[in-house]
């Protein structure tokens, strides 16, 4: 299976369990390719910090390792560098930059410089937008193709990359699939737990 095909499956499949086992096997190999010392090739330091923070919100550290601990940000950087084509990479980076644009509009500062409460507010808004896009997709005549607006959004992409990056890691694979991600507004029983780093920065 070609890498481009894997990326298309990853960005076009609504639920990770729907991905073929061979896709998970290929993505698991990515972790073995990570350098001993972090050396992002696509993400600059600010972008890397933003991806790290967002990923940690999606899968925070609790009694088990979070996204940062299993190097999900480095996984995402490698995927962007070696698996994405130029167009998809540019689209992802534009979406990442837009997080800061929205953060500055709302709070007057970049996302990573905001306290945890503001980060949480912005990501919840992005997730609500994604939920609305998904609802729109449900009424699309092409919804079965999984290529509607929801599957083309930055937040959808980073959630998918975070989840697959986490659960294909050695530590993540040990965890049962009982995790709390940033909830859509219709999920009333899954409050966001603040990442430890965010708590520290907020204090």
C-alpha positions as CSV (number, residue, x, y, z in Angstrom):
1,X,0.0,0.0,0.0
2,X,1.4,3.4,-1.0
3,X,1.8,6.2,1.6
4,X,-0.5,8.5,-0.3
5,X,-3.2,5.9,-0.2
6,X,-2.7,5.5,3.6
7,X,-3.1,9.3,4.0
8,X,-6.3,9.4,2.0
9,X,-7.7,6.6,4.1
10,X,-6.7,8.3,7.3
11,X,-8.2,11.6,6.3
12,X,-11.3,10.0,4.7
13,X,-12.4,7.5,7.3
14,X,-14.7,8.7,10.0
15,X,-13.8,6.1,12.6
16,X,-10.3,4.7,13.2
17,X,-11.5,1.1,13.7
18,X,-12.6,1.2,10.0
19,X,-9.0,1.5,8.9
20,X,-7.5,-1.7,7.6
21,X,-5.0,-3.5,9.8
22,X,-2.3,-3.1,7.3
23,X,-2.7,0.7,7.6
24,X,-2.1,0.5,11.4
25,X,0.9,-1.8,10.8
26,X,2.4,0.8,8.4
27,X,1.8,3.7,10.7
28,X,3.2,1.7,13.7
29,X,6.5,1.6,11.8
30,X,6.6,5.4,11.8
31,X,7.4,5.4,15.5
32,X,10.5,3.4,14.9
33,X,11.7,6.0,12.4
34,X,11.6,8.8,14.9
35,X,15.1,10.1,15.8
36,X,16.4,9.6,19.3
37,X,16.5,13.4,19.7
38,X,13.5,15.4,18.4
39,X,14.3,17.1,15.1
40,X,11.2,18.3,13.4
41,X,11.6,18.7,9.6
42,X,8.3,20.4,8.6
43,X,7.1,22.1,11.8
44,X,9.1,25.1,13.1
45,X,9.4,25.4,16.9
46,X,6.2,27.5,17.3
47,X,4.2,25.1,15.0
48,X,5.6,22.1,16.9
49,X,4.6,23.7,20.2
50,X,1.1,24.3,18.9
51,X,0.6,20.8,17.6
52,X,2.0,19.4,20.9
53,X,-0.5,21.4,22.9
54,X,-3.5,20.6,20.8
55,X,-2.6,16.9,20.7
56,X,-2.2,16.9,24.5
57,X,-5.7,18.4,24.8
58,X,-7.1,15.6,22.6
59,X,-5.4,12.9,24.6
60,X,-4.2,14.3,27.9
61,X,-1.9,12.6,30.4
62,X,-3.9,11.1,33.3
63,X,-2.8,7.9,35.0
64,X,-1.6,6.9,31.6
65,X,0.7,8.7,29.2
66,X,-0.8,11.5,27.0
67,X,-0.1,12.4,23.4
68,X,3.1,14.4,24.3
69,X,4.6,11.6,26.3
70,X,4.4,9.2,23.3
71,X,5.8,11.9,20.9
72,X,2.6,12.3,18.8
73,X,3.8,15.7,17.7
74,X,7.0,14.1,16.2
75,X,4.8,11.4,14.6
76,X,2.7,14.1,13.0
77,X,5.8,16.0,11.8
78,X,7.2,12.9,10.1
79,X,3.8,12.1,8.5
80,X,3.6,15.7,7.2
81,X,7.2,15.5,5.9
82,X,7.3,12.1,4.3
83,X,3.7,11.0,3.7
84,X,1.8,14.2,2.8
85,X,2.0,15.8,-0.7
86,X,2.7,19.5,-1.0
87,X,-1.0,20.5,-1.3
88,X,-2.1,18.6,1.8
89,X,0.9,19.7,3.8
90,X,0.2,23.3,2.9
91,X,-3.4,22.9,3.8
92,X,-2.6,21.5,7.2
93,X,-0.1,24.2,8.0
94,X,-2.6,26.9,6.9
95,X,-5.1,25.4,9.3
96,X,-2.6,25.4,12.0
97,X,-1.8,29.0,11.4
98,X,-5.5,29.8,11.5
99,X,-5.7,28.5,15.1
100,X,-3.4,31.3,16.0
101,X,-5.4,33.8,13.9
102,X,-8.6,32.9,15.8
103,X,-6.8,32.9,19.1
104,X,-5.4,36.4,18.5
105,X,-8.9,37.6,17.4
106,X,-10.4,36.2,20.6
107,X,-7.7,36.7,23.2
108,X,-5.1,38.9,21.7
109,X,-2.3,36.2,21.8
110,X,-1.2,33.1,20.1
111,X,-2.8,29.8,21.1
112,X,0.2,28.4,23.0
113,X,0.5,31.7,25.0
114,X,-3.1,31.5,26.2
115,X,-4.1,30.1,29.6
116,X,-5.7,26.6,29.7
117,X,-9.2,28.0,30.0
118,X,-8.8,30.0,26.8
119,X,-7.2,27.1,24.9
120,X,-10.1,24.9,26.0
121,X,-12.6,27.4,24.8
122,X,-11.1,27.8,21.4
123,X,-10.7,24.0,20.8
124,X,-14.2,23.4,21.9
125,X,-15.3,26.0,19.3
126,X,-13.3,24.2,16.6
127,X,-14.9,20.9,17.6
128,X,-18.4,22.4,17.5
129,X,-17.6,23.7,14.0
130,X,-16.5,20.2,13.0
131,X,-19.7,18.7,14.5
132,X,-21.7,21.1,12.3
133,X,-19.8,20.1,9.2
134,X,-20.4,16.4,10.0
135,X,-24.1,17.1,10.3
136,X,-23.9,18.8,6.9
137,X,-22.1,15.8,5.5
138,X,-24.9,13.5,6.7
139,X,-27.3,15.3,4.3
140,X,-24.9,15.3,1.4
141,X,-25.6,12.9,-1.5
142,X,-21.9,12.0,-1.4
143,X,-21.6,11.4,2.3
144,X,-20.7,7.7,1.8
145,X,-17.5,8.8,0.1
146,X,-16.3,10.4,3.3
147,X,-14.9,13.4,1.4
148,X,-17.2,16.2,2.6
149,X,-16.2,19.4,4.4
150,X,-15.8,17.7,7.8
151,X,-13.1,15.4,6.4
152,X,-11.3,18.3,4.8
153,X,-11.0,20.4,7.9
154,X,-7.8,21.0,9.8
155,X,-9.3,20.0,13.1
156,X,-10.5,16.7,11.7
157,X,-7.1,16.0,10.4
158,X,-5.2,16.8,13.6
159,X,-7.6,14.7,15.6
160,X,-7.2,11.8,13.3
161,X,-3.4,12.1,13.3
162,X,-3.3,12.5,17.1
163,X,-5.4,9.4,17.6
164,X,-3.7,7.2,15.2
165,X,-0.3,8.5,16.3
166,X,-1.1,7.7,19.9
167,X,-2.7,4.2,19.4
168,X,0.1,3.0,17.0
169,X,2.8,3.9,19.5
170,X,4.1,1.3,21.9
171,X,2.7,2.9,25.0
172,X,-0.6,3.9,23.4
173,X,-1.2,0.4,22.1
174,X,-1.1,-0.9,25.7
175,X,-4.0,1.4,26.6
176,X,-7.6,0.3,26.3
177,X,-9.6,2.5,24.0
178,X,-11.1,4.4,27.0
179,X,-10.0,7.9,26.4
180,X,-11.6,11.3,26.6
181,X,-11.1,13.6,23.6
182,X,-12.3,17.1,23.2
183,X,-16.0,16.5,23.2
184,X,-18.6,17.7,20.8
185,X,-21.3,19.7,22.4
186,X,-23.8,16.8,22.2
187,X,-21.5,14.7,24.5
188,X,-22.4,15.7,28.0
189,X,-20.4,13.1,29.9
190,X,-16.9,13.7,28.7
191,X,-15.5,16.9,30.1
192,X,-12.1,18.0,29.0
193,X,-9.3,17.3,31.5
194,X,-6.7,20.0,31.5
195,X,-3.2,18.7,30.4
196,X,-0.7,19.0,33.2
197,X,1.5,21.4,31.2
198,X,-1.5,23.6,30.6
199,X,-2.4,23.6,34.3
200,X,1.1,24.6,35.1
201,X,1.1,27.4,32.6
202,X,-2.3,28.6,33.8
203,X,-1.0,28.8,37.3
